[in-house]
Amino acid sequence: MEFDLKEIEDDLHLVVEELVEVAGLKEGDVLALGSSTSEVKGSMIGKDSAEDIGKSIVKAILEVLKPKGIYLAVQGCEHINRTLVVERELAKRDKLEIVTVVPKLHAGGATSMAAYAAAEDPVMVEHIQADAGLDIGDTSIGMQVKFVQVPVRLKLKEIGKAHLTALRSRPKLIGGERAEYK
């Protein structure tokens, strides 16, 4: 089945702009992405990876994030222990542990491959505490978003045939009945 890559990119522009606004993301913040190109195509996760869809996803998201100075962290699949592609600059800034692996189509997935190729100086890290997350195809990225996580209900519910989920984070509310919060 053919997919309109332009439509996927246009939908992602809208989704990421909305998430950036709702989550209050600003320069220096991190958006974690989990993505199944198989699910975007309507197949079972991990069974029908599509490099062209992965490239379109990364391209569209970076077109929104880069001008805003927001970092993208792209989670690979369980075959590479859900490690994430990030820019070396971010890994150094946040003192993230760099691991040795390069994502491939069936060990990492098409989207992490595309992110690795698109990065200026890519490295892989084991964990991150992102400020928000976007999950295309139920890839389970909650572990990559810092606490407290708050679901974001986006206007669009799918990218292609894949279910879309988003999270933002907020600081923990500490104190008791006499505490005040903004």
Summary of the structure (lengths in Angstrom):
residues: 182
radius of gyration: 15.9
end to end distance: 49.8
largest distance: 58.9
contacts: 629
relative contact order: 0.21
helix: 35%
strand: 25%
